[in-house]
């Protein structure tokens, strides 16, 4: 049991060490301190993405976990050979993608994603944006890092796997112990929502957050999110009919009322309520007496009774309200942090105008 647990401990340590090393190279390549960013804050980016590193290492642990199960029934040499092949192949892929990510970010300012990876299928276009020095750097770095970490793997990880001893019962107990660690690690914890890129965010400097993000986890997540049908999701009817409906909805308004006549720079409070339906709002024809306070606000303020939703999910609504960005039919832009960070926001606009604001999101609505 001890030898099995030792192998998995070394597995996590090996991959997290590799991720940190690439993050150091990424940091040195970007040298954010040349742009006035504090060195201390830059160093924090090396460890800020630990949860994503652990999640990625947990994904990588799935195959060793299965091979260790088979090891219980024998075939030691065959399983050891398969494990060695798996690690070496995975190590080469991780090194190749991580170095490519550093080069791509230097030229594009974005992490390696589905779009960047698609250029690998077009070598001519890809080489056109990469200098000869970059090619030498890529090939040399791959060779040096692969030899170094393959040596570390064989001496530190693979030898431990080959020395796994104990009865089948002891090995099974170790695997039972590791199963929830790997599962929870993949999910990134026991929180309500699975881990995402934002778990690595610690700074208001975009470059530091991107350095902190585990690029392998990010690429896998981006590829999963980019699996969208090429069919136009907006095609529901004839274009002429759709145009007629659209024109009937947008009636020209001659006189526009200014709702801020009394105060040109009011304090703004945004309250976003989830599961809030018009069926319980009395001024909108809902059940009487359920929302008395909201009803009082409606009688004193301005209530919009004909509002067309930008989407039907929370992640779509947040971007629409805060950034004025329309909802997408298949995916929400809020799930792509590299895109979301470039969107305008009402908070940044109010900050520039030195106005106060407050945003409250209620995830659930309790009716009394």
C-alpha positions as CSV (number, residue, x, y, z in Angstrom):
1,X,0.0,0.0,0.0
2,X,2.8,2.4,0.9
3,X,4.6,1.9,-2.4
4,X,1.4,2.5,-4.4
5,X,0.7,5.7,-2.6
6,X,4.3,6.8,-3.0
7,X,4.0,6.3,-6.7
8,X,1.0,8.5,-7.0
9,X,2.5,11.2,-4.7
10,X,5.6,11.3,-7.0
11,X,3.3,11.4,-10.1
12,X,1.7,14.6,-8.8
13,X,5.0,16.1,-7.7
14,X,6.6,15.3,-11.1
15,X,3.9,17.0,-13.2
16,X,3.4,20.0,-10.9
17,X,7.2,20.6,-11.0
18,X,7.2,20.5,-14.8
19,X,4.3,23.0,-14.9
20,X,6.1,25.3,-12.5
21,X,9.3,25.1,-14.6
22,X,7.4,26.1,-17.8
23,X,5.7,28.9,-15.8
24,X,9.1,30.3,-14.8
25,X,10.2,30.2,-18.5
26,X,7.0,31.9,-19.5
27,X,7.5,34.6,-16.9
28,X,11.1,35.2,-17.9
29,X,10.0,35.3,-21.6
30,X,7.4,38.0,-20.9
31,X,9.5,39.9,-18.3
32,X,6.4,41.9,-17.0
33,X,8.6,43.8,-14.6
34,X,9.9,45.7,-17.6
35,X,6.4,47.2,-17.9
36,X,6.4,48.4,-14.4
37,X,4.8,45.4,-12.7
38,X,6.3,44.6,-9.3
39,X,8.7,41.6,-9.3
40,X,7.0,40.3,-6.1
41,X,3.7,40.2,-7.8
42,X,5.3,38.5,-10.9
43,X,6.7,35.7,-8.7
44,X,3.2,35.0,-7.3
45,X,2.1,34.0,-10.8
46,X,4.3,31.0,-10.6
47,X,2.3,29.4,-7.8
48,X,-1.1,31.0,-8.3
49,X,-2.3,28.3,-10.7
50,X,-1.6,25.4,-8.3
51,X,-5.2,24.2,-8.3
52,X,-5.2,24.0,-12.1
53,X,-1.9,22.2,-12.0
54,X,-3.3,19.7,-9.6
55,X,-6.4,19.2,-11.7
56,X,-4.3,18.6,-14.8
57,X,-2.1,16.1,-13.0
58,X,-5.3,14.4,-11.8
59,X,-6.4,14.0,-15.4
60,X,-2.9,12.5,-16.2
61,X,-3.3,10.1,-13.2
62,X,-6.3,8.4,-14.8
63,X,-4.3,6.1,-17.0
64,X,-1.7,5.1,-14.3
65,X,-4.7,4.4,-12.0
66,X,-6.2,2.0,-14.5
67,X,-2.8,0.4,-15.2
68,X,-2.2,-0.1,-11.4
69,X,-5.5,-1.9,-11.2
70,X,-4.4,-4.3,-13.9
71,X,-1.1,-4.7,-12.1
72,X,-3.0,-6.4,-9.3
73,X,-3.6,-9.4,-11.6
74,X,0.1,-9.6,-12.7
75,X,1.7,-8.8,-16.1
76,X,4.2,-6.6,-14.2
77,X,6.7,-6.2,-17.1
78,X,4.0,-5.5,-19.7
79,X,2.3,-2.9,-17.5
80,X,5.6,-1.3,-16.6
81,X,6.4,-0.9,-20.3
82,X,3.0,0.5,-21.0
83,X,3.4,3.0,-18.2
84,X,6.8,4.1,-19.4
85,X,5.4,4.6,-23.0
86,X,2.5,6.6,-21.6
87,X,4.7,9.0,-19.6
88,X,7.2,9.6,-22.4
89,X,4.5,10.3,-25.0
90,X,2.6,12.5,-22.6
91,X,5.8,14.3,-21.5
92,X,6.7,15.0,-25.2
93,X,3.2,16.4,-25.9
94,X,3.1,18.6,-22.8
95,X,6.6,20.0,-23.6
96,X,5.7,20.7,-27.2
97,X,2.4,22.4,-26.3
98,X,3.9,24.4,-23.5
99,X,6.8,25.8,-25.6
100,X,4.4,26.5,-28.4
101,X,2.2,28.4,-25.9
102,X,5.1,30.6,-24.9
103,X,5.9,31.5,-28.5
104,X,2.3,32.0,-29.4
105,X,1.7,34.3,-26.5
106,X,4.7,36.4,-27.4
107,X,3.3,37.0,-30.9
108,X,-0.5,37.0,-30.4
109,X,-0.9,37.9,-26.7
110,X,-3.2,34.9,-26.1
111,X,-2.7,31.4,-24.7
112,X,-2.6,28.4,-27.1
113,X,-6.2,27.6,-27.9
114,X,-8.3,25.9,-30.5
115,X,-7.6,28.6,-33.1
116,X,-3.8,28.5,-32.5
117,X,-3.8,24.7,-32.6
118,X,-5.6,24.7,-36.0
119,X,-2.5,26.4,-37.5
120,X,-0.6,23.2,-36.9
121,X,-2.7,21.8,-39.8
122,X,-1.5,24.6,-42.0
123,X,2.3,24.5,-41.7
124,X,2.9,27.2,-44.4
125,X,0.8,29.8,-42.5
126,X,2.2,28.7,-39.2
127,X,5.9,29.0,-40.2
128,X,5.2,32.4,-41.7
129,X,4.6,33.9,-38.3
130,X,7.5,32.1,-36.6
131,X,11.1,33.3,-37.0
132,X,14.1,31.1,-37.6
133,X,15.3,31.9,-34.0
134,X,12.0,30.7,-32.6
135,X,12.2,27.4,-34.5
136,X,15.7,26.8,-33.1
137,X,14.4,27.8,-29.6
138,X,11.5,25.4,-29.9
139,X,13.5,22.4,-31.2
140,X,16.3,23.0,-28.7
141,X,14.1,23.5,-25.8
142,X,12.0,20.4,-26.5
143,X,15.1,18.2,-26.7
144,X,16.8,19.6,-23.5
145,X,13.6,19.6,-21.4
146,X,12.5,16.2,-22.6
147,X,15.9,14.6,-21.8
148,X,16.0,16.3,-18.4
149,X,12.5,15.4,-17.3
150,X,12.6,11.9,-18.8
151,X,15.6,11.3,-16.6
152,X,13.8,12.6,-13.6
153,X,10.8,10.5,-14.4
154,X,12.8,7.2,-14.7
155,X,14.8,7.9,-11.5
156,X,12.0,9.4,-9.4
157,X,8.7,8.0,-10.7
158,X,9.1,4.9,-12.8
159,X,11.4,3.1,-10.4
160,X,8.7,3.5,-7.7
161,X,6.1,2.0,-9.9
162,X,8.3,-1.0,-10.7
163,X,8.8,-1.5,-7.0
164,X,5.2,-1.6,-6.0
165,X,4.8,-4.5,-3.6
166,X,2.2,-5.9,-1.3
167,X,-0.8,-8.2,-1.5
168,X,-3.7,-7.6,-3.8
169,X,-5.7,-6.4,-0.8
170,X,-3.2,-3.8,0.1
171,X,-2.9,-2.5,-3.5
172,X,-6.7,-2.4,-3.8
173,X,-6.9,-0.4,-0.5
174,X,-4.4,2.1,-1.9
175,X,-6.4,2.5,-5.1
176,X,-9.6,3.0,-3.2
177,X,-7.9,5.7,-1.2
178,X,-6.6,7.4,-4.4
179,X,-9.9,7.3,-6.3
180,X,-11.6,10.2,-4.6
181,X,-8.4,12.2,-4.6
182,X,-8.1,11.9,-8.4
183,X,-11.8,12.5,-8.9
184,X,-12.0,15.6,-6.7
185,X,-8.6,16.7,-8.1
186,X,-10.0,16.7,-11.7
187,X,-13.1,18.7,-10.6
188,X,-10.8,21.1,-8.7
189,X,-12.5,20.7,-5.3
190,X,-15.9,20.2,-3.7
191,X,-17.2,23.7,-4.6
192,X,-20.6,24.1,-6.4
193,X,-19.0,24.8,-9.8
194,X,-16.1,22.8,-11.3
195,X,-12.8,24.6,-11.5
196,X,-12.1,27.0,-14.3
197,X,-9.5,29.4,-15.4
198,X,-10.6,32.1,-12.9
199,X,-9.2,30.0,-10.1
200,X,-5.7,31.2,-11.2
201,X,-6.7,34.8,-11.3
202,X,-5.0,36.9,-8.6
203,X,-4.1,40.1,-10.2
204,X,-5.6,43.0,-12.3
205,X,-2.7,42.5,-14.7
206,X,-3.8,40.3,-17.5
207,X,-0.3,39.0,-18.4
208,X,0.2,37.7,-14.8
209,X,-3.1,35.9,-14.8
210,X,-2.3,34.2,-18.1
211,X,1.1,33.1,-16.8
212,X,-0.6,31.6,-13.8
213,X,-3.1,29.6,-15.9
214,X,-2.1,26.0,-16.6
215,X,-1.8,26.1,-20.4
216,X,-2.5,22.4,-20.9
217,X,-5.7,22.6,-18.8
218,X,-6.7,25.7,-20.7
219,X,-6.2,24.2,-24.1
220,X,-8.2,21.1,-23.2
221,X,-11.0,23.2,-21.8
222,X,-10.9,25.5,-24.9
223,X,-11.1,22.5,-27.3
224,X,-14.1,21.1,-25.4
225,X,-15.9,24.5,-25.5
226,X,-15.1,25.0,-29.2
227,X,-17.0,21.9,-30.3
228,X,-19.8,23.8,-32.0
229,X,-21.8,22.9,-35.0
230,X,-21.1,24.9,-38.2
231,X,-24.9,25.2,-38.8
232,X,-26.2,28.7,-38.3
233,X,-28.2,28.4,-35.1
234,X,-30.1,31.6,-35.9
235,X,-31.8,30.3,-39.0
236,X,-35.4,29.7,-37.9
237,X,-37.5,31.2,-40.7
238,X,-37.3,33.0,-44.0
239,X,-35.1,36.1,-43.9
240,X,-37.9,38.4,-45.2
241,X,-40.4,37.2,-42.5
242,X,-37.7,37.6,-39.8
243,X,-37.1,41.2,-41.0
244,X,-40.8,42.1,-40.9
245,X,-41.1,40.8,-37.3
246,X,-38.0,42.7,-36.3
247,X,-39.3,46.0,-37.8
248,X,-42.6,45.6,-36.0
249,X,-40.8,45.3,-32.7
250,X,-38.7,48.4,-33.1
251,X,-41.2,51.3,-33.3
252,X,-39.5,54.7,-33.7
253,X,-39.8,56.9,-30.6
254,X,-40.2,60.6,-31.1
255,X,-39.7,61.9,-27.6
256,X,-37.3,60.2,-25.2
257,X,-37.7,60.7,-21.4
258,X,-34.7,61.2,-19.3
259,X,-35.2,59.1,-16.1
260,X,-32.3,60.9,-14.3
261,X,-33.8,64.4,-14.3
262,X,-33.2,65.0,-10.6
263,X,-29.7,63.7,-10.4
264,X,-27.3,63.7,-13.3
265,X,-24.8,61.4,-11.4
266,X,-26.8,59.1,-9.2
267,X,-25.5,56.1,-7.2
268,X,-26.4,52.9,-9.1
269,X,-27.3,49.6,-7.5
270,X,-27.7,46.5,-9.7
271,X,-29.6,43.6,-8.2
272,X,-29.5,40.5,-10.3
273,X,-32.0,37.9,-9.2
274,X,-31.9,34.3,-10.4
275,X,-35.2,32.4,-10.8
276,X,-37.1,35.7,-10.6
277,X,-40.3,35.3,-12.7
278,X,-43.0,37.8,-13.7
279,X,-45.6,35.3,-12.5
280,X,-45.0,36.5,-8.9
281,X,-44.7,40.2,-9.7
282,X,-48.1,41.9,-9.1
283,X,-47.5,45.0,-11.4
284,X,-46.8,42.6,-14.3
285,X,-49.9,40.6,-13.8
286,X,-48.5,38.1,-11.3
287,X,-49.8,36.8,-8.0
288,X,-50.7,39.5,-5.6
289,X,-48.8,39.9,-2.3
290,X,-45.8,37.7,-3.1
291,X,-43.3,40.5,-3.7
292,X,-44.6,43.6,-1.8
293,X,-41.3,45.4,-1.6
294,X,-40.6,45.0,-5.4
295,X,-44.2,46.2,-6.0
296,X,-43.5,49.3,-4.0
297,X,-40.4,50.0,-6.0
298,X,-42.3,49.6,-9.2
299,X,-44.9,52.2,-8.1
300,X,-42.2,54.7,-7.2
301,X,-39.9,54.1,-10.1
302,X,-39.8,53.1,-13.8
303,X,-40.9,49.6,-14.6
304,X,-40.2,48.1,-18.0
305,X,-43.1,45.7,-18.8
306,X,-41.9,44.7,-22.3
307,X,-38.3,43.4,-22.1
308,X,-36.7,41.0,-24.6
309,X,-34.2,38.6,-22.9
310,X,-30.7,38.3,-24.4
311,X,-30.5,34.7,-23.3
312,X,-31.9,32.1,-21.0
313,X,-29.0,31.2,-18.7
314,X,-27.2,33.0,-15.9
315,X,-23.8,33.1,-17.7
316,X,-25.5,34.8,-20.7
317,X,-27.4,37.3,-18.5
318,X,-24.3,38.4,-16.5
319,X,-22.4,39.4,-19.7
320,X,-25.5,41.1,-21.1
321,X,-26.1,43.2,-18.0
322,X,-22.5,44.1,-17.1
323,X,-21.0,44.3,-20.6
324,X,-24.0,44.8,-22.9
325,X,-22.8,41.8,-24.9
326,X,-25.5,39.7,-26.7
327,X,-25.9,36.1,-25.8
328,X,-24.5,33.4,-28.1
329,X,-26.7,30.4,-29.0
330,X,-24.3,27.6,-28.2
331,X,-21.7,28.9,-25.9
332,X,-21.4,31.9,-23.5
333,X,-18.5,34.2,-23.9
334,X,-18.1,34.4,-20.1
335,X,-16.7,30.8,-20.3
336,X,-13.7,32.2,-22.3
337,X,-11.8,34.4,-19.9
338,X,-9.4,35.6,-22.6
339,X,-12.3,37.0,-24.5
340,X,-14.3,38.2,-21.5
341,X,-11.3,40.2,-20.2
342,X,-11.3,42.3,-23.4
343,X,-15.0,43.2,-23.1
344,X,-16.1,46.7,-21.8
345,X,-18.0,46.7,-18.5
346,X,-20.3,49.1,-16.8
347,X,-18.1,48.9,-13.8
348,X,-15.1,50.2,-15.7
349,X,-17.2,53.0,-17.2
350,X,-18.5,54.1,-13.8
351,X,-15.0,54.0,-12.4
352,X,-13.7,56.3,-15.1
353,X,-16.5,58.7,-14.3
354,X,-15.8,58.4,-10.6
355,X,-19.4,57.2,-9.9
356,X,-20.2,54.6,-7.2
357,X,-21.8,51.4,-8.0
358,X,-22.9,48.2,-6.3
359,X,-23.8,44.9,-7.9
360,X,-25.5,42.1,-6.0
361,X,-26.2,38.7,-7.5
362,X,-28.8,36.5,-5.8
363,X,-28.3,32.9,-6.9
364,X,-31.6,31.8,-5.4
365,X,-34.9,33.6,-4.7
366,X,-36.7,32.6,-1.5
367,X,-40.4,33.5,-1.3
368,X,-41.9,34.0,2.1
